[in-house]
Amino acid sequence: MNRYYKINAAGIMICFLLSLFGCKKFLDEKYSKKQVVPTTVEDFQAIMDYTTIINMNTPFSGEVSATDYELSDAKWAGITAEGHRRMYTWEKDNLYSNDPYNDWMYTYRSVYSCNAVLIGLQDISRSAANAVAYDNVKGQALFFRAGYFLEGSFVFCLAYDKTTSGSDLGLPIKKNTDFNESYTRSSLEQTFNQILQDLKASVGLLPIIPLSPYRPCKAAAYGLLSRAYLYMRNYEEAELYADSCLALNSNILDYNTLTLTAANPISQVNNTEAIHFKIMNAAPIIAAYNATIPLELYNSYRPGDLRKTAFFKLNDDGSYRFKGSYAGANGFFTGIATDELYLIKAECMARKGAVQESMALLNRLLIKRWDKTKVYIDLSASDTASALAVILLERRKELLIRSLRWMDIKRLNKGGANISLSRTLNGKVYTLPANDLRFALPIPDDIIAFSGIEQNKR
């Protein structure tokens, strides 16, 4: 991305944010409207290239709530954000009190940016001269809007269930930038219809090879469709779109080529698996200096599995912290990568009874994580149940801290997995039973007060 786009995008986004939230909240200095109002395809591309808003706002609340990390009593006591402490112990309310910069705000700020592009493009005539660029930026806006609606549903809605989705509460489907317009929550079915509609429309607009990995491409759209259908437990469609993604990019990173002891062994430069870069919003509670990996999870990696060195660093107190983000030192990766698509396809194959084929696909991935100086022994299974047990464990181990575990727990519990969560702090045990209403986190109170939309049941 060149310097012009970065500067232009920053100016345009400042103007846009001023219109959304008011000038005093974001900036005191006045900007000339002539300088920053987007009017061309290039201007709207600049908005989509503003990575701080577009690529770095994946909600963290699901990851905070999931149990792929833990805090010592002392670390928990040192967390200054009371809402995050309450989130960690699955309290039913006040998770975002006095915190205007929360996952709901960040999600909809990104959605509104996409809407600004989609609305603005309607005032530009698509021509032979601008068709490629026009379609590309429109496809990007559709892709990101769908992605934020999907991620928001993981956090603020109950798990998708086809039998109840018509009545279950979804998200407000905002498709404009008018904050004065009243709105309500759609059904969960309507929410997912919008997600799928946007993503399918984006496929025909996006390029095969993007100019930047921060921009989505066709493979990224296929991958996100596969993730969405997996969450919906529509395994036939999830496998279909995983195949479509892998047909365009099937790279597997050989961990033997990495400097495993490095602070961040996997970088944006050497990561051939990453199809599209997106990063989780920063939250100190899950930062490496606070969060440690449960020993049971750490010990589940076999001797010879290079992920054990690539993903974890030993702390002075004998605990382990995570260092294996696919975004390197830039934060926790939440984008689309081929390893996730291999695991989705393997799971879907196992569910339809193709047990041996699913295990062969899983081993194709895992052998690239194995120390080449040691003999790799294929993982095997004799039936669907045992294959799923193996695949789902490897999914958890491979996709650690990617903001996917929370959605996995929710969808698997809907399928009867009965995964209950527990944490112990200062001798007190906190629990979250399977399918509890608290799996849909409460919408911030100020949003409820301002909009009048219905709060999640507790």
Order of alpha helices (4+ residues) and beta strands (2+ residues): alpha-alpha-alpha-alpha-alpha-alpha-alpha-alpha-alpha-alpha-alpha-alpha-alpha-beta-alpha-alpha-beta-beta-beta-alpha-alpha-alpha-alpha-beta-beta-alpha
